[in-house]
Amino acid sequence: MTAPVIESTAQGLEGRFPGVVTADTRAGYSGYVVSADKLIDVATALRDEMGYDYLSSITGVDYIADGKLEAVYHAYRTSGGAALTLKVQVPRDDPAIPSLVSIYPGADFQEREAYDMYGFKFSGHPNLKRILMWDGFGGYPLRKDWKEAYFEQDLKPFDSRWPGGNFYRSEEKNPFGHNVAYPEGFNLENWAPEKDVILAPELTVSQMAGGVGHLKTDTIVVNLGPQHPSTHGVFRMLVRLDGETIVDLQPVMGYLHRNHEKIGERNTFLQNMPFTDRLDYLCSMSNNLGYALTIEKMMKLKVPERAEYIRVLMVELTRICNHLWAIGFLLNDLGAFFTPALYAIRERELILDFFEATAGSRMMCNYMRFGGVARDLPEKLNDENTMDFLIDLVHNRLPKAFDALHEYLTENEIIKSRCIGVGVLPPQQAIAYSCTGPLLRASNVPYDLRRAEPYSIYDRFDFNVCTRPNGDIYDRYLIRMDEMYESAKICQQVLRDMPKGGDILAGKPQYTVRVPAGESYGRVEGPKGELGYYVVSQGKNNAYRYHIRAPSFINLTILGELCKGHKIADVVVILGSIDIVLGETDR
C-alpha cells in the first residue's frame, strides 16, 4: 500500500469521527488519538470498512509528567502496507479503556499484559488477570513511579558502578526485609495457582458436541507443566479433561519473566543490543536487526550497502537455524528419536561456526549496530576461504540437508497420522487472533513482512512467500521446510550481489547515542513471526519506553482453541507446531 492511500484512509477516519479521532501532533510522533469511549466504534470501522483486519501490537506508556497513561495500537491490512496507529489517553488514577477482544480476539493476551504492567482496566475483557506477574504481586512494574526492592537509580550508568572506590551493592543501602508487596485484600493463605486461570465449566465432550453420551464421565483439571519436558521451557497449561479429551485449555506463562522492558528503559540505547539476544535466544541475529531498524528510523541513519547484504545473510541463516531446530523439537514432541534431524543439525552447526567466526559467539551474537554491523566477515573460516565456505553451504550442503529431511519425514506414515487434520487453524481465525509467521502462512494467509512492508533490502531479492492450505500441524511442518529452501535462495543471491568492499557502519563507532525525541515501531519477519519493537525517546541516552511485540507470546493466544476436542497427547504436538521460546514469551 502506498503512503497516499494510508493518508486518505486516515483523513477519512478523522472525517468519520470528528472530534473523536485527531492527529497526534507531538514532535516525532505519528498516528491518531482516539477518545476512550469511542474506541470500539473506531476499531470496528477500521476492521470492517477500511480493511485493517490485523491488530498487530498493543502496548502502554506512562506519561507520568502529564498524569496520563497511553495505550498504543498498531493495526495493519493483511494485503500489505504500513501501520495505522491509534492511541487512547486516560488518567493514571482511572485508566479505563474498553476491551477490543470482541473485535480483535488477538488483543486478549496483549491487553492482559498492559493491565499487568500498567494497570489499564479493559472493560469487557473476558479474563482480565495478570499474565506475566502472579496474582500476589503488588503494583504495576512498568509505571514510572514503581520501584523494586533494591532500587538503585532510574537510568544507567548507575553512579555506584563508576571506578574510584565508590562501588557498593544496592542491598547494602536497602537491607533485606519485607520486600514483597501484596495487593490490597490479597490473602496468601487462600491463594492457589489453579485459581488464577478461568476455565470452561464442567462440560463433557458429549455435551460440547450437543449429543448424549452413553457413559457418564467426570471432568478433571490437571496442570501440564511448568516443569515438564514437553512444554519447551517453564510454561504451564491448565487443562480440563474429559477422559483424555481436552474440554478447555489455558496457557499460563510468566515463570521466566525478568522484566526485560524495565531493564531496557534503564539501559542506554546501545546497552540494549545484547539484551535483545536473550529474547528468542535461538534467533539472536533477527532480534538484533529488529531493534537496530527501530532506532535507525528515529536517527534517520543510512546503512552502508555491504552491511545491508551482511545483515540479510545473517538473518536468513538464522531463519534456517530456527526452522531446523523447530522441526527437531516437533519430532521429539511426536516421540521420535532425533536421528533424522541429525542430518540437518550437523549443517546448523556449520552456520553457528560462521556466526562464531564473525560475531564471536554462536548464540548471543550481539552483532548488529545502529547504522550497520559490528565487524566484517572474516577472510578465513576453519582454514578455508569464508566466501568459498558460504557458497558451498548455501548452494550444496543446506539444500541436500533439506532434501534428506524431506526423504525421512514428509511421507512418514506416523508423522502424517499424528499431524494431518490435528490443530486446524482456519485463515480468518488466524488473522483475528493476530497469529503471525509460519503459523499464519500455514493457514493459507500469504502475509510476510519481507513482502507486505519490505525493510532493509528485501525488495531486491527473488523469493516466494510460502503458504499451505490446511492450517494443521502437518502444514506447519511443511511451511518451515518450504521457507528454508527460500532462505537458502535468498542467501545465494546475497553472496552473488554483495559488494566486495566498503563500509560496514555509518559513521564512527559510538559508545553512546542520543536518539531524537519521538516514537518508532520497527518490525521484522523473524523466524517465529512478526518481531516488533516500540520505542519512545525523549532525546536522551535512554529509551523512555521500550516494548517488545513477541511472536511467541502472541501466537500462544490461539493455543486453547487449537487444542479443544483433541487428546492430551496431541496438545504437546500442537504446542510444538507453534514453535515458541519462553525467553521471548515471558521476557
C-alpha positions in Angstrom: 0.0 0.0 0.0 1.3 3.5 -0.8 1.6 6.3 1.6 -1.1 8.5 -0.1 -3.7 5.7 0.4 -2.8 5.5 4.1 -3.1 9.2 4.4 -6.5 9.3 2.7 -7.7 6.5 4.9 -6.6 8.4 8.0 -8.3 11.6 6.8 -11.4 9.6 6.2 -11.2 8.3 9.8 -11.0 11.9 11.1 -13.9 12.9 8.9 -16.0 9.9 10.0 -15.4 10.6 13.7 -15.0 14.4 14.0 -13.7 15.5 17.4 -13.1 11.8 18.3 -10.1 11.0 16.2 -7.4 13.6 16.0 -3.9 13.5 14.6 -1.0 13.2 17.1 0.7 16.5 16.8 3.6 15.8 19.2 7.0 16.3 17.5 8.4 12.9 16.3 5.1 11.1 16.8 2.5 9.8 14.3 -0.9 8.2 14.4 -4.2 9.3 15.8 -5.6 9.9 19.3 -9.0 8.4 19.9 -11.4 9.1 22.7 -11.7 6.0 25.0 -15.5 5.9 24.9 -15.4 5.7 21.0 -12.6 3.2 20.7 -15.0 0.3 19.9 -16.7 2.3 17.1 -13.4 3.4 15.6 -11.8 -0.1 15.8 -15.0 -1.6 14.2 -14.8 0.8 11.3 -11.1 0.2 10.9 -11.7 -3.6 10.5 -15.0 -3.7 8.6 -14.8 -0.6 6.4 -11.2 0.2 5.9 -9.7 -3.3 5.8 -7.4 -3.2 8.8 -8.1 -6.8 9.7 -4.9 -7.4 11.6 -4.2 -5.9 15.1 -0.5 -6.5 15.5 0.5 -4.7 18.7 -0.9 -3.2 21.9 1.3 -1.5 24.4 1.1 1.0 27.2 3.2 4.1 28.0 3.2 6.0 31.3 3.5 9.8 30.7 3.7 10.5 34.4 4.5 14.2 34.0 1.2 14.6 32.2 -0.7 12.4 34.6 -1.7 10.1 31.8 -1.4 6.5 30.6 -1.4 5.9 26.9 -2.5 2.7 25.1 -0.9 2.4 21.6 -2.5 0.1 18.9 -0.8 -0.8 15.6 -3.3 -2.1 13.0 -2.4 -3.5 9.5 -4.0 -4.8 6.4 -3.0 -8.4 5.6 -3.0 -7.3 2.0 0.1 -5.3 2.9 1.2 -1.8 3.8 2.2 0.3 6.7 0.5 0.6 10.1 -2.4 2.8 11.2 -1.6 3.8 14.8 -4.3 4.6 17.3 -3.7 6.0 20.8 -6.0 6.3 23.8 -5.0 8.5 26.6 -6.6 8.1 30.1 -5.9 9.4 33.6 -3.3 7.4 35.6 -5.7 7.2 38.6 -8.5 5.8 36.4 -7.1 4.1 33.3 -10.4 2.7 31.9 -10.5 1.6 28.3 -12.9 -0.7 26.5 -11.5 -4.1 25.5 -11.1 -4.9 21.8 -11.2 -8.7 22.3 -14.7 -8.9 20.8 -13.4 -7.2 17.6 -9.8 -8.5 17.5 -9.5 -11.7 19.6 -5.7 -11.4 19.3 -5.9 -8.5 21.8 -6.5 -10.9 24.6 -3.0 -11.6 26.0 -1.7 -8.1 25.0 -4.5 -6.3 27.0 -3.7 -8.6 29.9 -0.1 -7.6 29.7 -0.9 -3.9 29.6 -3.1 -4.4 32.6 -0.4 -6.4 34.4 2.4 -3.9 33.7 0.4 -0.6 33.8 -3.0 -1.2 35.5 -5.2 -0.5 32.5 -8.8 -1.5 33.1 -10.0 -3.1 29.9 -13.8 -3.2 30.4 -15.4 -6.2 28.8 -12.3 -8.3 28.7 -13.2 -12.0 29.3 -10.4 -12.8 31.7 -8.6 -9.6 32.8 -6.0 -11.1 35.2 -2.2 -10.8 35.5 -0.3 -12.8 32.8 3.4 -12.3 33.4 3.3 -11.5 37.2 1.5 -13.6 39.7 -1.8 -12.6 41.4 0.0 -11.7 44.6 2.3 -9.1 43.0 1.8 -5.6 44.3 1.9 -2.7 41.9 2.4 -2.2 38.1 6.1 -2.6 37.4 6.4 -0.5 34.2 4.9 2.6 35.7 7.5 5.3 36.1 6.9 5.6 39.9 7.2 1.9 40.6 10.4 0.9 42.5 11.7 -2.6 43.1 13.1 -3.8 46.5 16.7 -3.0 45.7 16.1 0.1 43.6 19.3 2.0 42.8 18.6 4.7 40.2 16.2 5.2 37.3 18.8 5.2 34.5 22.1 3.6 33.7 25.0 4.0 34.1 24.5 3.9 37.8 26.8 6.1 39.9 27.8 3.1 42.1 29.3 1.4 39.1 31.9 4.0 38.3 35.5 3.2 39.3 37.2 5.2 42.1 36.3 3.4 45.2 32.6 4.3 45.4 31.3 0.9 44.4 28.6 -0.6 46.6 25.8 -3.1 46.3 22.3 -1.6 46.4 21.4 -4.2 49.0 23.8 -2.5 51.5 21.7 0.6 51.5 18.4 -1.3 51.2 18.6 -4.1 53.7 16.5 -7.2 53.0 13.2 -7.1 54.8 9.6 -7.1 53.7 10.5 -6.7 50.0 7.3 -8.3 48.7 4.2 -6.1 48.5 0.9 -7.8 48.1 -2.2 -6.1 46.5 -4.8 -4.7 48.9 -7.1 -7.5 50.1 -4.8 -10.3 48.8 -4.9 -13.4 51.1 -1.9 -15.6 50.6 -3.4 -18.3 52.8 -6.3 -18.9 50.4 -4.4 -18.4 47.1 -3.8 -21.4 44.8 -2.2 -21.3 41.4 -5.2 -23.1 39.8 -7.4 -20.2 40.8 -5.6 -17.7 38.6 -7.0 -19.0 35.4 -10.6 -19.2 34.2 -11.6 -22.5 32.6 -14.8 -23.5 31.0 -17.5 -25.0 33.2 -17.5 -28.8 33.8 -18.8 -29.9 30.4 -18.3 -33.3 29.0 -17.2 -34.0 25.4 -20.7 -35.3 24.5 -22.2 -32.1 25.9 -19.8 -30.0 23.8 -20.9 -31.9 20.7 -24.6 -31.4 21.6 -25.2 -35.2 21.9 -25.9 -37.5 24.8 -23.1 -39.8 25.9 -23.8 -43.4 26.8 -21.3 -43.3 29.7 -21.4 -40.7 32.4 -17.9 -39.2 33.0 -16.5 -36.5 35.2 -14.1 -33.9 34.0 -10.8 -33.2 35.9 -8.4 -30.3 35.9 -4.7 -31.1 35.5 -1.5 -29.0 35.2 0.8 -29.8 32.3 4.0 -28.0 33.4 5.6 -25.7 34.3 8.3 -28.3 34.9 7.6 -30.7 32.1 9.9 -31.9 29.3 7.4 -31.1 26.5 6.4 -27.5 27.4 9.5 -26.1 25.7 10.6 -24.4 29.0 8.9 -23.3 32.2 5.4 -23.0 30.8 2.2 -24.3 32.2 -1.0 -25.4 30.6 -4.1 -25.6 32.8 -6.2 -28.3 31.2 -9.8 -29.5 31.7 -10.1 -33.2 30.6 -12.9 -35.5 29.9 -11.1 -38.8 29.9 -8.1 -38.0 27.6 -10.0 -35.4 25.6 -9.4 -31.6 26.0 -12.5 -29.7 27.1 -10.6 -26.4 27.7 -7.1 -25.3 28.0 -5.5 -22.0 29.2 -1.8 -21.2 28.8 -0.1 -19.8 31.9 3.3 -18.1 31.5 5.5 -15.7 33.4 7.7 -18.2 35.2 10.7 -16.9 33.3 9.7 -13.2 33.4 12.7 -10.9 34.0 11.0 -7.5 33.2 13.2 -7.2 30.2 11.4 -3.9 29.2 12.0 -2.3 32.6 15.7 -3.1 32.2 15.5 -1.8 28.6 14.2 1.6 29.8 17.1 1.9 32.3 19.8 0.8 29.9 21.3 3.2 27.3 20.1 2.6 23.8 23.3 0.8 22.9 23.3 -1.3 26.1 20.0 -2.9 24.9 21.5 -4.6 21.9 22.9 -7.7 23.8 19.7 -7.9 25.8 17.8 -8.5 22.6 19.9 -11.6 22.2 18.2 -13.1 25.3 14.7 -12.9 23.8 14.5 -15.7 21.3 18.0 -17.0 22.2 17.9 -19.3 19.1 17.5 -16.2 16.8 19.9 -13.6 18.1 20.7 -12.0 14.7 17.0 -11.4 13.9 16.4 -9.9 17.3 19.3 -7.6 16.8 18.1 -6.5 13.4 14.6 -5.6 14.6 15.9 -3.3 17.3 18.5 -1.7 15.1 15.9 -0.9 12.4 13.7 0.7 15.0 16.4 3.1 16.3 17.7 3.8 12.8 14.2 5.1 11.8 14.4 7.6 14.6 18.0 8.6 13.9 17.5 8.6 10.1 20.6 6.5 9.6 21.5 5.2 6.1 23.1 1.7 6.4 26.0 1.0 4.0 25.4 -1.4 1.1 27.8 -4.1 2.3 26.3 -4.0 5.8 22.8 -4.4 4.4 23.8 -7.6 2.5 25.6 -9.0 5.5 22.5 -8.3 7.7 20.2 -10.2 5.3 22.7 -13.1 5.1 22.8 -13.4 8.9 19.0 -13.3 9.5 18.2 -15.7 6.7 20.8 -18.2 8.0 19.2 -17.6 11.4 15.8 -18.5 9.9 17.2 -21.8 8.7 18.7 -22.5 12.1 15.4 -21.8 13.8 13.4 -24.0 11.5 15.8 -26.9 11.7 15.5 -26.7 15.4 11.7 -26.3 15.3 11.4 -29.5 13.2 13.7 -31.4 15.5 11.7 -30.4 18.6 8.5 -31.3 16.8 9.9 -34.8 16.1 10.8 -35.0 19.8 7.3 -34.0 20.8 5.9 -36.7 18.5 8.0 -39.3 20.4 10.6 -39.8 17.7 14.3 -40.1 18.0 16.4 -37.3 16.8 18.3 -39.5 14.3 16.7 -38.0 11.1 17.2 -34.4 12.4 20.9 -35.1 13.0 21.4 -34.8 9.2 20.2 -31.2 9.4 21.6 -30.3 12.9 25.1 -31.0 11.5 24.5 -28.3 8.9 23.1 -26.0 11.6 26.4 -26.3 13.5 28.2 -25.1 10.4 26.1 -22.0 10.4 26.9 -21.4 14.0 30.6 -21.9 13.2 30.2 -19.0 10.8 28.4 -16.8 13.4 31.1 -17.5 15.9 33.9 -16.6 13.5 32.1 -13.4 12.5 30.4 -12.2 15.7 32.5 -14.0 18.4 29.5 -16.1 19.7 27.4 -19.0 18.5 24.1 -17.9 20.1 24.3 -14.5 21.9 25.8 -12.7 18.9 25.4 -9.0 19.8 26.3 -8.3 16.2 24.1 -5.6 14.7 24.8 -1.9 15.4 22.8 1.3 14.7 23.9 2.0 11.1 25.4 -1.4 10.3 27.2 -4.3 11.8 29.9 -4.6 14.4 32.6 -6.2 12.2 33.1 -7.5 8.7 33.1 -11.1 7.5 36.4 -12.9 8.3 38.7 -13.9 5.5 39.2 -17.4 6.7 36.9 -20.0 8.5 38.3 -23.3 9.6 41.3 -22.8 7.3 39.0 -22.3 4.3 38.2 -19.1 2.5 35.0 -17.8 4.1 33.2 -17.0 0.8 34.0 -20.4 -0.6 32.7 -21.9 2.7 29.4 -19.9 2.4 28.9 -20.7 -1.3 29.3 -24.4 -0.7 27.0 -24.1 2.4 24.0 -22.3 0.7 24.3 -24.0 -2.7 25.1 -27.6 -1.7 25.1 -28.6 1.9 22.0 -26.9 3.1 19.7 -27.9 0.2 21.0 -31.5 0.5 20.2 -31.5 4.2 16.6 -30.2 3.5 16.2 -33.0 0.9 17.3 -35.6 3.4 14.7 -34.3 5.9 12.0 -34.5 3.3 13.0 -38.0 2.4 12.9 -39.2 6.0 9.9 -37.2 7.3 7.4 -35.9 4.8 5.9 -39.2 3.8 6.4 -40.9 7.2 3.1 -42.6 8.0 3.3 -42.0 11.7 4.0 -38.3 11.2 1.2 -37.9 8.8 -1.3 -39.8 11.0 -0.4 -37.7 14.1 -0.3 -34.3 12.2 -2.8 -34.2 9.4 -6.1 -32.7 10.5 -4.9 -32.0 14.0 -4.8 -28.5 15.5 -6.5 -27.0 12.4 -6.4 -23.2 12.3 -8.7 -21.6 9.7 -7.4 -18.5 7.9 -9.9 -16.0 9.2 -9.4 -17.2 12.8 -5.6 -16.9 12.3 -5.9 -13.3 11.3 -8.4 -12.5 14.0 -6.1 -13.9 16.7 -3.1 -11.9 15.4 -1.2 -15.1 14.6 2.0 -14.5 12.6 4.9 -16.1 10.8 4.7 -19.8 9.8 1.6 -20.3 12.0 -0.3 -17.8 9.9 1.1 -18.8 6.5 0.4 -22.4 7.1 -3.3 -21.3 7.2 -3.1 -20.1 3.6 -2.6 -16.4 4.5 0.3 -15.0 2.4 1.4 -12.4 4.9 5.2 -12.0 5.2 6.7 -8.6 6.2 9.5 -9.0 3.8 6.9 -8.6 1.1 4.0 -6.9 2.8 6.1 -4.0 4.1 9.7 -4.5 2.9 12.5 -3.5 5.1 16.3 -3.5 4.7 17.0 -4.5 1.0 14.4 -7.4 0.7 12.8 -5.7 -2.3 15.9 -6.7 -4.3 15.6 -10.4 -3.9 13.6 -13.0 -5.7 11.8 -15.4 -3.3 8.4 -16.8 -2.7 6.0 -16.1 0.2 5.2 -19.7 1.1 1.7 -20.8 2.1 0.0 -24.1 2.8 -3.8 -24.6 2.5 -4.9 -26.7 5.5 -3.7 -25.0 8.7 -2.9 -28.2 10.6 0.3 -29.4 12.2 1.4 -31.2 9.1 1.2 -27.9 7.1 3.1 -26.1 9.8 5.9 -28.6 9.4 5.8 -28.3 5.6 5.8 -24.5 5.7 9.1 -24.4 7.6 10.6 -26.8 5.1 9.4 -24.5 2.3 10.8 -21.4 3.9 14.3 -23.0 4.5 14.6 -23.5 0.7 13.6 -19.9 0.1 16.0 -18.6 2.7 18.8 -20.6 1.0 17.8 -19.0 -2.3 18.0 -15.5 -0.7 21.4 -16.3 0.7 22.6 -17.4 -2.7 21.5 -14.0 -4.2 23.2 -12.2 -1.3 26.6 -13.9 -2.0 26.2 -13.2 -5.7 25.4 -9.5 -5.3 27.2 -8.4 -2.1 29.8 -5.6 -2.7 33.3 -6.9 -2.2 34.4 -3.8 -0.2 33.1 -0.7 1.5 32.0 0.4 4.9 30.1 -1.8 7.3 28.9 1.0 9.7 27.5 4.5 9.1 29.9 7.0 10.7 32.3 6.1 13.5 31.6 3.5 16.3 29.9 5.2 19.2 29.8 4.3 22.9 26.6 6.2 23.5 24.0 7.7 21.2 21.3 10.3 21.7 18.1 9.4 19.8 15.8 12.3 18.7 12.6 12.7 20.7 9.6 10.8 19.3 8.4 7.3 18.8 9.1 4.4 16.4 7.7 1.0 15.7 10.1 -1.3 13.8 9.3 -4.9 12.9 10.9 -7.7 11.1 9.7 -11.1 9.8 11.5 -13.2 12.4 11.6 -17.0 12.2 8.6 -17.2 14.5 6.7 -14.3 13.0 6.5 -10.6 13.4 9.0 -9.3 16.0 8.3 -5.7 16.7 9.9 -3.0 18.9 8.0 0.1 20.0 10.4 2.7 21.3 9.7 6.2 22.7 12.6 8.6 23.1 12.8 11.9 25.0 16.1 12.9 23.3 18.3 11.3 25.9 20.7 8.4 26.1 18.0 6.0 27.4 14.6 4.9 26.0 11.6 6.3 27.8 9.5 3.4 26.6 10.9 0.1 25.2 8.4 -2.6 24.3 8.7 -6.0 22.5 6.0 -7.4 20.3 7.0 -11.0 20.9 5.6 -13.5 18.3 5.9 -16.5 20.7 3.8 -14.7 23.3 1.0 -13.6 20.9 0.9 -16.8 18.9 0.0 -18.6 22.2 -3.3 -16.7 22.3 -4.8 -19.3 19.9 -3.4 -22.4 21.7 -6.5 -23.2 23.8 -8.8 -23.0 20.7 -6.5 -25.3 18.7 -6.5 -27.9 21.5 -10.2 -28.3 22.2 -11.6 -31.6 21.3 -8.2 -33.3 20.8 -6.4 -35.8 23.0 -3.9 -34.9 25.7 -1.1 -36.4 23.6 -2.0 -34.0 20.8 -1.5 -31.0 23.0 2.2 -31.5 23.2 2.5 -31.7 19.4 0.2 -28.7 18.8 2.3 -26.6 21.1 5.5 -27.8 19.3 4.0 -26.8 15.9 3.5 -23.2 17.1 7.3 -23.0 17.9 7.7 -20.9 21.0 10.7 -19.9 23.1 10.0 -18.9 26.7 12.7 -16.3 26.8 10.7 -14.3 24.3 7.3 -15.3 25.6 8.0 -14.1 29.2 10.7 -11.5 28.5 
